[in-house]
Amino acid sequence: MCGRYAIPDEAAVERLCAADFRRGFSWMRPLFNVAPTTQVPVIVQTPDGAQEIQGARWGLIPAWWQKDAPPPLTFNARAEEAAAKPMWRDSFKAARCLMPALGWYEWNQDQPLPGKPGRQRGQPYFISCPGEEAIAFGGLRAVWQRPGAAPLCSCAVLPTKAAAGIAFIHPRMPVVLKPEQIRAWLDPATSPGELQDILAAAKAEFSAHPVSPRVNLVRNDSPDLIRRVPLHVTDSLLPET
């Protein structure tokens, strides 16, 4: 799935597509350990056809949601289910967005790191597209309006089956759109069949390298989190002699 990712700087996002920065999101800066419920940048298509950067809570709250507390665990919307499930289908139909990223983190549970019993976690990896300063996750967006409160924009990443080259880390990954797919993905008029074609033909070439387990703590947020580190090998991973 996708539970942590890194956000590039504003200039890289601007070069990613024809985004309109008229709103001047001063909070937008590189982040290297983004977790669910964080306010993140999304790119949307405005009614006049322009592309615009907006802010959104990572963790989608559908417009029809009635409870005071947001729904839990809505930061990922399985691509295979998004068109039909009530939580996602309105957004999939007419409120799609891009979530700009440097790349994302995933943990390989077959490479456990030393830790206290019951608290072990796999080796973290950073996954990205070689040579690209920014990539575009396919995302969904919604605006939730509570009585007496300001509208709250929220979003979710669309995970799909992992590409062959990174499936050894985790069986799922975010949908990463190609530049030529961006305009159609954002256009509310794009047909359901075309959307499925976009998902099927999204990027499939990625690079991955092990990174420090410091990424496990959300409070850690610095460029060194995405740097390659030596792969830790436990006794259980050594070949038999």
C-alpha positions in Angstrom: 0.0 0.0 0.0 1.3 3.5 0.6 1.5 4.9 4.2 4.5 7.2 3.9 5.9 9.3 1.1 8.1 12.3 0.3 7.0 15.6 -1.2 9.2 17.6 -3.6 9.7 21.3 -3.6 7.3 23.7 -5.2 9.5 24.3 -8.3 9.6 20.6 -9.1 5.8 20.3 -8.7 5.3 23.3 -11.1 7.4 21.5 -13.7 5.5 18.3 -13.3 2.5 19.7 -15.1 0.8 23.0 -16.0 -0.1 23.9 -12.4 -1.5 27.3 -11.5 0.1 28.6 -8.3 -2.1 31.7 -7.9 -3.2 30.7 -4.4 0.4 30.8 -3.2 0.5 27.9 -0.7 3.3 29.2 1.5 3.2 26.0 3.5 4.3 23.9 0.5 7.8 22.8 1.1 9.8 19.5 0.7 8.7 16.9 3.3 10.4 13.6 3.6 8.2 11.6 6.0 4.6 12.3 5.1 2.0 10.3 7.1 -1.8 10.0 6.9 -3.8 13.0 8.1 -1.0 15.4 7.0 -2.0 18.4 4.9 -0.5 17.7 1.5 -0.5 19.4 -1.9 -2.8 18.1 -4.6 -3.3 19.1 -8.2 -6.8 19.5 -9.4 -8.5 20.7 -12.6 -10.6 23.9 -12.1 -13.9 24.5 -13.8 -12.2 26.6 -16.5 -9.8 23.7 -17.3 -6.7 25.0 -15.6 -4.6 22.9 -13.2 -4.2 24.3 -9.7 -2.4 23.4 -6.5 -4.6 23.0 -3.5 -4.2 21.7 0.0 -5.9 18.5 1.2 -5.9 16.3 4.3 -4.4 12.9 3.4 -7.3 10.6 4.4 -10.4 11.0 2.3 -13.7 12.1 3.9 -16.6 11.8 1.4 -19.0 14.6 1.0 -21.9 12.5 2.4 -20.1 11.6 5.6 -22.4 12.3 8.6 -20.3 11.5 11.7 -18.2 14.2 13.6 -15.0 12.1 13.4 -13.5 11.3 10.0 -13.6 7.7 8.8 -10.5 5.8 9.7 -7.9 4.3 7.2 -9.1 6.2 4.1 -5.7 7.3 2.9 -5.6 4.4 0.4 -8.3 3.6 -2.1 -7.7 0.3 -3.9 -7.7 1.0 -7.6 -9.6 -2.2 -8.3 -12.5 -1.1 -6.0 -12.6 2.7 -6.4 -15.2 2.9 -9.2 -17.7 0.8 -7.2 -17.2 1.2 -3.5 -19.4 3.9 -1.9 -16.5 5.5 0.0 -14.6 6.2 -3.3 -17.0 6.1 -6.2 -18.1 9.7 -6.3 -14.6 10.9 -6.2 -13.4 8.4 -8.8 -16.1 9.5 -11.1 -15.7 13.3 -11.0 -13.1 14.4 -8.4 -9.8 12.9 -9.3 -6.5 14.6 -8.4 -2.7 14.2 -8.5 -0.6 13.9 -5.4 2.9 15.1 -6.2 5.7 13.0 -4.7 9.4 12.4 -4.8 8.7 8.7 -4.1 7.3 6.5 -1.3 8.4 4.2 1.4 7.6 0.5 1.8 8.7 -2.1 4.3 10.0 -5.6 3.3 8.7 -7.9 6.0 10.9 -10.7 4.7 13.9 -8.6 5.8 13.2 -8.1 9.5 15.3 -5.6 11.5 16.4 -6.3 15.0 13.9 -5.1 17.6 12.0 -5.8 20.7 9.7 -8.9 20.5 6.4 -8.0 19.0 7.7 -4.7 17.7 9.9 -5.9 14.8 9.5 -4.2 11.5 10.9 -5.0 8.1 13.6 -3.2 6.2 12.3 0.1 4.8 12.9 1.0 1.2 12.5 4.3 -0.7 10.9 3.8 -4.2 11.1 6.4 -7.0 11.4 6.9 -10.7 15.1 7.3 -11.8 16.0 10.7 -13.1 12.6 12.3 -12.2 12.5 15.1 -9.7 8.7 14.7 -9.1 6.1 12.0 -9.9 2.3 12.1 -9.8 0.3 9.6 -7.7 -3.2 9.1 -9.1 -5.5 10.3 -6.3 -9.1 10.9 -5.3 -10.4 14.1 -3.7 -13.5 15.1 -1.8 -14.8 18.2 0.0 -16.6 17.6 3.4 -18.8 20.3 4.8 -19.9 20.2 8.4 -22.5 22.6 9.7 -20.8 25.7 11.0 -17.4 24.7 9.9 -15.2 25.6 6.9 -15.2 23.1 4.0 -12.4 20.4 4.4 -10.7 19.1 1.3 -9.3 15.6 1.6 -7.6 13.0 -0.6 -6.5 9.4 -1.0 -3.8 7.6 -2.9 -4.9 4.8 -5.4 -2.8 1.7 -4.7 -2.6 -1.1 -7.3 -0.6 -4.3 -7.8 3.1 -3.7 -7.5 5.3 -3.6 -10.6 7.5 -6.7 -11.1 10.7 -4.9 -10.2 9.6 -3.9 -6.7 7.1 -6.6 -5.8 9.8 -8.3 -3.7 9.4 -5.4 -1.2 5.6 -5.2 -1.1 2.8 -6.6 -3.3 1.1 -3.2 -3.7 2.2 0.3 -4.8 0.6 3.7 -5.6 -0.6 4.3 -9.2 2.0 6.6 -10.7 0.8 8.4 -13.8 2.8 9.1 -16.9 3.0 12.8 -17.9 0.8 12.2 -21.0 -1.9 10.7 -18.8 -2.3 13.6 -16.4 -4.7 15.8 -18.3 -7.2 13.0 -19.0 -6.9 11.8 -15.4 -7.9 15.2 -14.0 -10.7 15.8 -16.6 -14.1 15.0 -15.0 -15.4 14.2 -18.5 -13.0 11.2 -19.0 -15.1 8.1 -19.4 -14.9 5.1 -17.0 -13.4 3.0 -19.7 -10.7 5.5 -20.4 -9.9 5.7 -16.6 -9.4 2.0 -16.5 -7.1 2.2 -19.5 -5.1 4.9 -17.7 -4.7 2.7 -14.6 -3.6 -0.3 -16.6 -1.0 1.7 -18.6 0.5 3.7 -15.6 4.2 3.7 -14.9 5.8 0.4 -14.2 9.6 1.2 -14.0 10.9 2.1 -10.6 14.1 2.0 -8.6 14.3 1.1 -4.9 17.0 1.2 -2.3 17.1 0.4 1.5 16.9 3.4 3.8 17.4 4.0 7.5 14.7 2.8 10.0 14.7 6.3 11.3 11.7 6.7 8.8 9.7 4.6 11.2 9.2 7.6 13.4 7.0 10.2 11.9 8.7 13.0 13.8 11.9 12.4 11.8 11.7 14.5 8.6 14.9 15.3 6.8 16.6 14.6 3.4 18.8 11.9 4.8 15.7 9.6 5.2 15.6 8.9 1.4 19.4 8.2 1.2 20.6 4.7 0.5 22.0 2.7 3.5 23.6 -0.7 3.5 21.1 -3.5 3.6 20.9 -5.1 7.0 21.1 -8.9 6.8 19.8 -11.0 9.7 20.9 -14.5 10.5 17.6 -15.8 9.1 18.4 -14.4 5.7 21.8 -15.9 5.4 22.1 -18.9 3.0 22.3 -22.3 4.6 25.8 -23.9 4.6 
